[in-house]
Each structure stands twice: as structure tokens, then as C-alpha cells.
């Protein structure tokens, strides 16, 4: 069973439409995409902690 079939099943049980669920999830998708872009294009964000712990130099 994949994630989409679970989404459709839960929407049916909860009595809501897919559109209502996705409308509420859009802010989370946007934040996730922005964080992914920041970590991808600004390497210092993902390398700060390993440098602080002397794991990389």
C-alpha cells in the first residue's frame, strides 16, 4: 500500500476531500522546499555542525 492510497482512504474515512487536505498541506510543502533549497545552495548551513564537532576540517 503506498502513501497515496492511504491518503485517499483517510480522506474517505474522515469525510473530507483531497482538495481540503492539500490546501492545508501547501504551507508545509513550501517550507520544505525552501529549506531544501537553502541547504542545497548554501553549504555552510549543512556543514556547520560537523565542523563544530571536528568531524571535518
C-alpha positions in Angstrom: 0.0 0.0 0.0 1.5 3.3 -1.0 1.2 6.7 0.6 -1.4 8.0 -1.9 -3.8 5.2 -1.3 -3.5 5.8 2.4 -4.3 9.5 1.8 -7.4 8.6 -0.2 -8.6 6.1 2.4 -8.1 8.5 5.3 -9.9 11.3 3.4 -12.9 8.9 2.8 -12.9 7.8 6.5 -12.6 11.4 7.7 -15.3 12.7 5.4 -13.0 15.3 3.7 -12.0 15.9 0.2 -8.5 15.6 -1.2 -8.6 19.3 -2.1 -9.3 20.3 1.5 -6.3 18.2 2.7 -3.9 19.5 0.1 -5.0 23.1 0.8 -3.9 22.6 4.4 -0.6 20.9 3.4 0.6 23.6 0.9 2.4 25.7 3.6 4.3 22.6 4.8 5.3 21.8 1.2 6.5 25.4 0.7 8.6 25.4 3.9 10.1 22.0 3.0 11.1 23.2 -0.5 12.6 26.4 0.9 14.7 24.5 3.4 15.8 22.1 0.8 16.9 24.9 -1.5 18.8 26.7 1.3 20.6 23.6 2.4 21.4 22.7 -1.2 22.7 26.1 -2.3 24.3 27.3 0.9 26.7 24.5 2.0 27.6 26.3 5.3 24.2 25.5 6.6 24.7 21.8 6.4 28.4 21.8 7.3 28.3 24.0 10.4 27.5 21.2 12.9 30.1 18.7 11.6 32.8 21.4 11.6 31.9 22.4 15.2 32.3 18.7 16.2 35.6 18.5 14.4 34.3 15.8 12.1 35.5 17.7 9.0 38.1 20.3 8.6 
